[in-house]
Each structure stands twice: as C-alpha cells, then as structure tokens.
Amino acid sequence: MLANFVQATYIVAGLLFILALAGLAKFETSKRGNAFGILGMFLAVVATCVAAWAPESWRGDNWHSAMPSFVGIAGVAPAIMLVVAMVIGAVIGVYKATRVEMTGMPQLIAQLHSFVGLAAVLIGFNVFIETKRELASGSVSDLGFHLAEVWIGIFIGAVTFTGSIVAWGKLSERIPSKPLTLPGRNLINLVSIVGIIACGIWFQSSQSWIPLILLTLLSLFLGFHLVAAIGGADMPVVISMLNSYSGFAAAFSGFSLGMNVLIITGALVGASGAILSYIMCKAMNRSFISVILGGFGTQATTTAAGPQGEIQEVKADELASWLADARSVMITPGYGMAVAQAQYPVAQLTKRLTDAGIEVRFAIHPVAGRLPGHMNVLLAEAHVPYDIVYEMDEVNDEFDQTDVVLVIGANDTVNPTAMEPGTPISGMPVLHVWEAKKVVVFKRSMKPGYAGVENPLFFYDNTYMLFGDAKASVEAINSALPAADQHKALTA
C-alpha cells in the first residue's frame, strides 16, 4: 500500500511541475508558478524519503516491483546520511540564494546545472555497482535497456558538468570570454562523439568498468570543448542549452532509478530548455545545430583598434531638459544597468516622465543581460509597469518615431555592426536605436561590450555619451528634472 502512496505522490508532484511551467509563462502568474514548483518538489522529496526509510512492516506485496531502486536502502545509518546530505544541501542553497545579486544569477544557474550533471554521473556509477551485485547474485539475467540508460545518463551528465563549469567561468570572467578555436575542432567533436558511442556499445556488451570510465572521460572533455568554443556574446544561449542538458540527464537518471517523478521533471526541464534555446537562437539569427555542436566558428575580436570618430558628450542636467521637452522616450537596458543596480532610479525616472504626460517605453532585446528574461525581472523588481515593457520585435520599427532613446548599460544589443558581415555578432538582430532623433548612451568608458566588438553607434551624429556610473547618472537626471520642468513652463 505504501508503494501506491509513493507513486501517487510522485504523480501529484509531476502535475504540480507542469502547473509551475504554465504559471511561469506569464509575469502575472509567475509567483503562483513558483509556488506550485516549490510544493511539487517538497512532495517529491517527502515521498522519496518515505520510500527510502519505510520499515518492512509498512510495505505491501507489490513494493519490490513498484520501487526497485529503494529495496535495501531502509535503515538507520542510510537515513542519517540522507538527512545530513539534505541539511548540508539546504544550507548551501539558502545561503547562495539569499546572497546572490541579480547580476550573479547566470553564474549561479550555471553552477546549479553542473551539480545536476555531476549527480547524474554519480547516480549512473552507483546504479552500475548495484547492477553488478545483482548480476553476481543471479537475481537478474536480462538487463535489456538498463545499461543503455546508465551510460547515456552518464554521458549527458558529464557533458553538462564540465560545460556548466566553463560557462560559469566565462560568465564570472574567470575564463576568457573569447571562443576556443582549436584546429579541426569540429572533427575533434565528431571523433569524441563516435568514441563515446563506441564505448557505450562496448560497455553494454562487456558490462565492465573500463569502457564506462573511458566514456566518462570523453564526455567530460566534450562538455568542456563544446562550451569553450562558444564566445561570450552567445553565452545566454549556452545557459539555456545547458538547462536542457541537465533536464535530460535527470530524466535518464530517473530511468536508471525507476523514479517516475524524476523522469517527468527531467523531461519537462529538458524539453522547455530546448524550446527556449531554439527561440533564442532564432532571435539571434543563430543555427540551433551549431549551438549543439559547440560554437559558431568566429573569434571575438574587435572590429577596430581604436576610436572611429569624434564623440559627443552630454551632462545630466542637459539630458533632463531633453527629456522634459520630449513626447516619446524609449529605454533600452542592458547588463550594465544590472551591474550598477540602476533599475530603481530608472523606475523613478519612468514614473516622473509618465506623470508629466511623456510616453515612456522599454525595449528589451531577447538576450539583454546574460540570462533570458534578466532585464524583465530587474524591471519588475523595481515596479516598472509591465505593460510598458516590450520585446524587441514589438517596437523595433518605432524608433524613428521616438524623440530620445536612453541606452543604459547595453552595447552589443544596439550595435549596428551586427548588420554587417565578418564580425562575431554578424546576423544577430539588434535594436535600431540609431533611428531615433537623439540617442544617449550611458557608459563608464569607451570599452567594447562583452562580445569584444567596437560599436560605431557611439560616433553617430545623433548619439551622445553620458559617462559615469549608470545609477548615479540616472539619479542626477532625476535631481535635475524639477529645474527642467520649471524651464519648460517658463518657455511655454
């Protein structure tokens, strides 16, 4: 009977995970979606603990067929070990989640993906050890697809593990963001994949450790090389791709353990991550296949050695006057806004301009920041009305009707070089901010963006540079706005 309870709880948890995804699809229901996900995970963990710790007197006749992976786990010592592991993991998780800044969220997600990959590898090893014991005792004779589940799970998990570590290193700038372009890198990837499949077949037929270890080492190298070959400008796609990999790794671990809830959860994460990766590749005009194969074959070098012309500077008080006289203002945020935590003064500026009857809208590039939806979350956190936040495709043809565009911390996503061949960002759709009457770029310096490409927008006749910390600059504009309003009233 207890086995039926555990399986029913797993089904409920799976349904809650589906409802969580449905809720996260819209900003208005995102909190509810998170609540569903938390509840589903809580139920799944409770059911797993019950399955692991249940005494023999609680188990029905169908326990062994329903929960084969947990037979023999029950006992005081394993239960204590499991509790200790859960407490350590919970403490680390709460500590990281409460201390991480929004700018560090992509790095944290990459770290979490690496944990999922490593867990899949360790689960595969442990399942194989248990399988060897069963073979030695004669309790099983026909393994069927079971060994294939083991090596496929280890393969995906190892690729996810090292790939996520490299992604974390690039995002945290501990590893250079430029792509690693080894000679014949596509051939190296192909040989690695062929070797992995060969080792998998060898392992399935011989049931020995040697091919499994070789497969693991090849998979670890492949994960490293796939992500190392991708430049920093495309790292948001990599995060989404690794999210998909971690989901499929979890799904195959579920097959190995015989846990339906892990199969459901992994399949949901894997499929949703793959769909998001495809959408982002389409938004960036990248090939989905080339992402999977690791890299786009370009090196992140600058398109010019230095300045390409004269720049025009503007001060905060002058910009405040422009904004007070404008009828339409567009704000295009980027990672620099997140670093400076300028979203709160930006929200204040938005409210003041809107109250003055000025139309204010936000134009969000699909890969603004280093994580899909990064800018949307920041703006929602600062209570910017969601109905004035638009995706790139919705407003990209309306910049020519805009009086002032504020580019706050963005660079590659507004770089017109993307419309020219021969650069690392060539072909990537960008926000056409240069079509507005005036463009003001908030930057600390003239350094190129994360992709390492010089931006000719800075030297356009209608572009003005406002140098300094983005948060301090926007606060200075807010302070200057009353004087600008008074000047506007006097000259009316």
Buried (B, 14 or more C-beta within 10 A) or exposed (E): EBBEBBBEBBBBBBEBBBBBBEBBEEEEBBEBBEBBBEBBBEBBEEBBBBBBBBEEEBBEEEBEEBBEBBEEBBEEEEBEEBEEEEEEEEEEEEEEEEEBEBBBBBBBBBBBBBBBBBBBBEBBBBBBEBBEEBEEEEEEEEBEEBBBBBBBBBBBBBBBBBBBBBBBBBBBEEBBBBBBEEEEBBEBBEEBBEBBBBBBEBBBEEBEEEBBBBBBBBBBBBBBBBBBBBBBBBBBBBBBBBBBBBBBBBBBBBBBBBBBBBBBBBBBBBBBBBEBBBBBBEBBEBEBEBBBBBBBBBEBEBBEEEEEEEBEEBBBBBBBBBBBBBEBBBBBBBBBBBBBBBBBBBBBBBBBBBEBEBBBBBBBBBBBBBBBBBBBBBBBEBEBBEEBBBBBEEBBEBBEBBBBBBBBBBBBBBBBBBBEEEBBBBBBBBBBBBBBBBBBBBBBEBEBBBBBBBBBBBBBEBBBBBBBBBBEBBBBBBEBBEEBBEBEEEEE
